[in-house]
Amino acid sequence: MSTGMNQRRRRGWLVGHPLLRRYLPLVHEDLVQVYARDLRKWLILAPIIGAVTGLAITGIVIVILGKLWPVVLRYYIGHHWAIVPGLVGGMVLTGLIMQLFTPDPDEHSTEEIIRSYHEHQGDIDIRPFIAKIVAAVTTVGFGGSAALEGPSIYGGGALGSWLWGKLRRMGLDARDRRIMMITGAAAGMSAVFRAPLTGIVFALEMPYRDDLAHEALVPSLISSVVAYVTLISFLGSAPLFDFVHPRSFTRHDLYWSALEGVLLGLIAMAFVVTFRRVRTFFVRWGIPHWAKLGAGGLLTGLCGVGFLYFYNGPLVPLGPNYEAVDMILNGHHGSLQLVVFSIFKLLATIFTLGAGGVSAMFVPLFLSGGALGTAFAQAIVHSPDVALYAAVGMAAFISAGYKTPLAAAVFVAEATGGHAFLIPALIGAAVAYAVSGDASASGDQRLHEGVKLQELTETPVSAIMQTQMAAVQGGITVQEFVRTLTPHVHHDVFPVFDGDRLLGAVTLWAALHVPPDRWEDTQVRDLIDARIGRIRPECDVTEALRLLLAEHTQPMLLVVSDQGTILGIVTKTDILHALRTRRGVPESMKLEKPATV
């Protein structure tokens, strides 16, 4: 009894000690500040996203790399005549799946994740999820020039968005859905390449051409590690690519790496511009989606047959091409063969993904960069360390093509299993990034976050949109347009309709640049800009501004309801007016809000 009473007295004395009573509130205050961003919820949510994504990506890897593609590749190598019909059949099947089971067959993979991040607060329609994953399997598994990062990034992002709805009771808000989507995308990239750092950095760089999605850093870090551990629990931790361990680089290697970055940056820029034009052509081509994919499969198959005609062997520029990376790194191929391989690989990628194939081009880019880097080392530098220049080429091509220089350098470090290539890769990636300008394989990447309109955070566009619009019928002439509208309105952008169907927008600037003697013969429909976006009324004003300042500047945004009814329009002037009003700028200094009729 006395022993127990003595222990209770000591505990009571300890708890009531003046020092504890003085400093415990300070410790509590410090902990509150440390966890002010509610990091605790991400310690629960991020592992869930990582585990679910890791399991899904493991299944995709097993199906494509373990079951389907090895069989198809062996058959193609043994029966070259089967390449074209095999690819046409696989791509047609992809087109039918996308056309019949998805609302928009042109929206998928990495592009859907980026678009959802910027325009829909991370809200992804999960209903066509299975159809899009199956379409990715048929695209890649039958030889389309793409790889697994497309379905992995989309799959992880879609699962993250879906889990937001299932776990919303944990106090999640609308902003958290966007974070969870990027967190899932990072987990998918981390798992498929068995490279957690690459997954994190690529997912954070992906939405912007010169910035990071900083808000998702901590949860992406956690989910990427969990997804990686989940996958290697089933498939092992062996690296995907077998790089030869290099010696240390020299000062001259850095000079050559910079020159390699210049050359590959220019090549990547030409590739990206060509791809974007081909993609635009296929999207606008007025034939069924499955027929577009059939045409893409035919052209992709011809690329494979064409290369094998010149260089018969196991190296072929089709499919996920993981095996081709080791062949190029550890085999003996002439410089001309490597250059020809890169040309056919890039062409096959243009035809596969430009036609609408469901995947992405991370592997085609670094494979082409590795082949060109090896050729550069053999033919120009005459260096025995071809692996170093292959790594620099990979980093440079990824950096220039996807505008992800950090992910490119980190990927090289993880893929090589060391840091010997890191500095040369950073130099090549930085130079290629600068040389290639704003050209990006992703049309939905935005410029940097820039200065956020903090004063308008959480403000929906419905609060600032113009609800009275001066609409124009596309069939009227420029003369009627100018005579009817200019005396009555002060704004200069107008939506154009054909009956009730929206065609686009027209500006007074475009109309006034038509020679006056052609005003009577020129219709407004001839002057429209079809690049007019649609947003929902609850869309944040900052997201609307990102759309208006995107790569292809849009004159206005239409605010539409869920039923497709047009509720109003938003222009940059409307946002500027709202900002000035919110900041309390004196009335004498405010811009007059555009008049509407």
Number of C-alpha atoms within 10 A of each C-alpha: 5 7 8 9 10 11 11 12 12 12 12 11 11 13 12 11 11 10 10 13 12 10 11 11 11 12 12 11 11 12 11 12 11 11 10 10 10 11 13 10 13 18 14 13 21 25 21 19 33 34 22 21 36 33 17 20 29 22 14 21 19 13 14 22 20 12 12 18 21 15 14 18 20 11 14 22 18 12 10 15 13 15 26 21 14 19 32 25 19 23 35 25 20 28 28 18 20 27 16 13 16 19 12 11 21 20 16 26 24 27 23 18 31 25 21 22 24 22 22 19 20 28 22 24 13 13 11 16 19 13 16 26 21 17 25 30 27 26 32 32 28 27 34 33 34 31 29 28 26 26 30 34 34 31 31 31 37 27 25 32 30 20 19 24 12 10 11 13 9 11 8 13 11 13 12 18 25 26 26 29 35 34 36 38 39 38 41 40 34 36 35 27 22 26 23 29 21 26 31 31 26 25 33 25 21 27 29 22 23 18 17 19 18 12 15 20 18 16 27 34 22 24 35 34 25 24 35 29 21 22 25 16 12 12 13 11 13 9 14 16 18 15 20 14 15 15 10 11 15 9 9 9 17 17 14 20 30 22 17 28 34 22 22 33 30 20 18 30 23 14 21 22 15 16 23 18 13 16 20 13 13 22 17 8 12 10 10 12 23 23 18 22 30 25 19 28 33 23 21 32 28 17 27 27 24 15 20 18 11 11 14 13 11 15 18 24 33 30 30 24 25 15 15 20 21 15 17 20 22 14 10 8 15 12 19 12 16 20 19 17 25 21 18 24 27 24 21 29 28 27 27 34 25 24 31 27 32 33 30 29 25 19 22 27 27 27 30 28 29 29 29 30 33 31 25 25 22 18 13 12 18 11 15 10 19 24 23 32 31 29 32 35 37 33 39 39 37 33 32 34 31 27 33 30 31 20 25 32 30 24 27 27 23 19 19 23 16 13 16 17 24 23 16 28 33 26 24 36 35 25 24 33 33 17 20 25 14 17 22 25 23 21 14 25 23 22 17 14 17 9 7 13 15 10 12 17 12 15 16 18 26 20 12 20 21 20 15 12 16 16 16 21 20 24 16 15 20 26 19 13 19 14 11 12 18 12 8 12 13 14 17 14 18 21 25 25 18 13 11 8 9 17 19 22 25 25 17 17 10 15 22 13 8 13 9 13 9 12 18 12 11 19 20 24 22 13 19 20 17 15 15 20 16 19 22 21 22 16 19 22 25 23 21 26 19 19 25 20 15 15 16 13 12 18 23 25 24 22 25 18 15 9 6 10 10 18 17 19 24 24 21 16 15 20 20 17 18 21 18 17 14 11 11 10 13 9 10 7 8 15 15 12 14 14 13 13 11
